[in-house]
Amino acid sequence: MAAKYLIGILLFTFAFTSLKAQKDGLSVYIEVLDLVSSGFIDEANTLIDSLEKTCKNDTNSFNYASVLASKAKLLSESGDYEKAINYRSQSIEIMEKNNLDKRGLAIFYADLGFLLRSKEDFSGLDYYLKANQLFRKMKNWGDLAQSYNTIYPYFKDEIDASGCVYFSQVAMYYFRKANPKIDTTDAKTIIFKSSFELAIGGAYRLINGDSAIKYYYKALETIKQTNHPYANDYRYSTLLSIATLNFYQGNFEESLKYLNLAQAVFVKMFSLESPHFVTIQHIKGKVFQELQQYDSAFFYTTEAIKKYEKIGQNSKWISNCLCILADNEYDHGNFQKALEWAHQAMFYNTKTGDLPKDLNAVLPLDSSYLSLDEYRQSLLLKANINDALYHDKQDKELLLQTYKLRKFFLEFILDGYYKNTISLNRMSKNFDENVTEGINLYLATAYELFTKTRDKQILEESFLLVSNLKAGLMQEQNKNGNSTSNAYLLNLNKELTEQKKQISNFDFIRLHEKISTDSLEKIHDLLAESYIKSLQIRHKISDYEKQIESKDSFNIFDFSQFAATFEPNRLVVDYYYNDSTLFIFAISAKEIHLVSQPLPDDFSQKIALQKRYLKSGDPALESNSKDLYQILLKPVSLLLESKNQITIIPYQDLFTIPYEVLIDENGNYLIEKQSITYNFSSRNLDFSPEKTKNHSFIGYAPNFKDEGSIDFAMRDILLIDTNLRSATVFDMNHNRVSALPYAASEVEEIHKLFIDNNFESLLKTNSEATESHFKANCDKFGIIHIASHGYASAQYPELSGVFFTNENGAEDGYLFLSELQDLQLKANLLVISACQSGKGTVSGIEGAISLPRGFMIAGTQNVVASLWKVHDERTKDLMVLFYSYLLNDKLTFSEALRHAKMECIKEGFLPMDWSGFVIYGNN
């Protein structure tokens, strides 16, 4: 409420100082601003109609431009920004075309910038720059000050602290230049000065609470110098800001003092019955809750809820109040009631999707955003207090309450994410750890509750909840972790870095003390331009990422739909674990199981040793493989006996080892009994029959032998990821990518197999195996095979990729992981016959960020890739066998790969030669 009136007064005073010398049209325009800001819409319309009659025959006049500008103001007030922008643009066009009053034109520029910001169109910043240039030419320092003061909310929305502080400080600089001596009898000037101090305080709230409150107190002392009616709104806003900031700093008594002062000012303007009084009631409820004055907290909070509902207010504020009530009940030990309030809060939170995307980032800006995120954090902490809710496992009621609380913590995150009200990875600094801990706590209670109730619904809902949450986290990771190497985004990030460098070269506060005024003002212009350009670049990046996000959106699935696609002989094994406990979901077409068992202390070490033994051929591999079988598969061995197809959903480091080499009690490899596929989340699985069986083939085998130099995008990457210099992918002695002697013959033999079986097949080797050809044709084939070098960057996973022949053209010859987001693949199968092509960086519960995952997001149903560096000749033999079984015996992809591996075992291949290639997907 206060912000709305504050903006109205700012626009009025801005227009008044700028246009007071103008004629009839602008006089009416000023009055319209005043009336609209005061809520007298009908009177404003009457004035506009009157002016329009006087200039109806001269649509190129300044008066007519003012009519359009006035209409724009009315429309923006009602929220119709599209029409408002259209009218404002027309008024500007008239002014520019007829070379009318420059001051009026500058104000219309600034007003259009403000309107565009309201609709989140950041092209409005360009209009601010135009306005500032005109104001400076005319030396209208007061106008320039107001322009700077209305730019800074752009940066506030973006949580750009330096931009906020810069523009608010420069606004004050020009205000002082326009008013070297403050006339304490001039209410308008006093209100102006207070508004600038209030703005600086608001900017500093993003980075420094002490500096913010210092300016708030300054603004309060300034506004005390006048009793003008307009000053009450500023006085109220300032008192409320001081109260809110004291609340965040833990000064609750001080916060309450200023809330009461704000209330006293409020009743001068309205009354305690006014619906806008809800703001004070809401914050008082929060303060009394912190002061442990629970009755008062309950009273003010419930009153706030009533008023919010009466005026149809934003659901996020009602949700915030409900969270206060939930905390209140929890502190009294009324856990069931607390849970009921919390569920209501979640309902309001997700009903309209009106929470900010980044809760923690906006916490310093508005108290109304606080409780939901704090409550989310506290839920996990409270769920950990086992002596409060879970001290007796025999007490089913307490166990059930614990299950509900831990379930709600995960549902809150999941529901908010899928309704696009929160951004998972940015929600808090320790978000991933909190979610991981929350999942394990929840699964522990789910398992315990199931053992006591034998209620199958508990297993289904717990499996669906954690699977959907994992899938959501993966999608968030996809959109946040893919931008570093994309060519378009690389250029934008370079531009952004350049703007940041220009900004960092100046300390704008100290500059005031060191250089002349003229030079300082030139620097102000340069800095303003750099800040604005940096913000516009960031929004280009954001818009591009939104396009990527929209490509892989999906809905939450249910268990019946999931299980309906299973073949009778299929078992899905889905893993979760913490330092001490392993949880395994085993799902078939007819049933679901949850197994829990303690983990040995050396579990992580066994996984690390498995990778080492496989790569080195160490004889200790056999013993370690037997141990890992006992841990990972023995708990579900009875279920395995009746299934010959297994889909493994690994967890964390389990993504780094192949299950094929695990050895059962009879000394057999798992691959000898079952064909195995892998996936990143159960949510991604769909075993329904393929809609299209496209067996057309294209094979790529790039040429690296004759390349004289490394002329790829890798020159830049080598500077970023120093590990790449020592990778075998490069022949640093000859400054080129290492040769692959068997790659061409590999794809040639496979190509012949497809031709012999009467399938369409295309071969691209040497100079024809280019990145540009792949991008142009990858959506035309059912099976794609790339025999090349791959690289998996542990430090920068988005720099992972596959090499093609360097074509010295539009493409750089390296297909980045992030570039896969822009492709529309339709392949049933894609094989990356390259070293480490399946390796990735494991991130939390979401799994490995890797090329197979990238290709699956791009549309490929199944991907075959390697987990470590593979032998060139052995790889060729395995791949030819794989395709022979696939085409001649009409097997599924996983069955064909299993038969090829069994053949390799018979021929004496070491496990390191046949087990490294695994298949991800749905087969």
Disulfide bonds with the S-S distance in Angstrom:
none
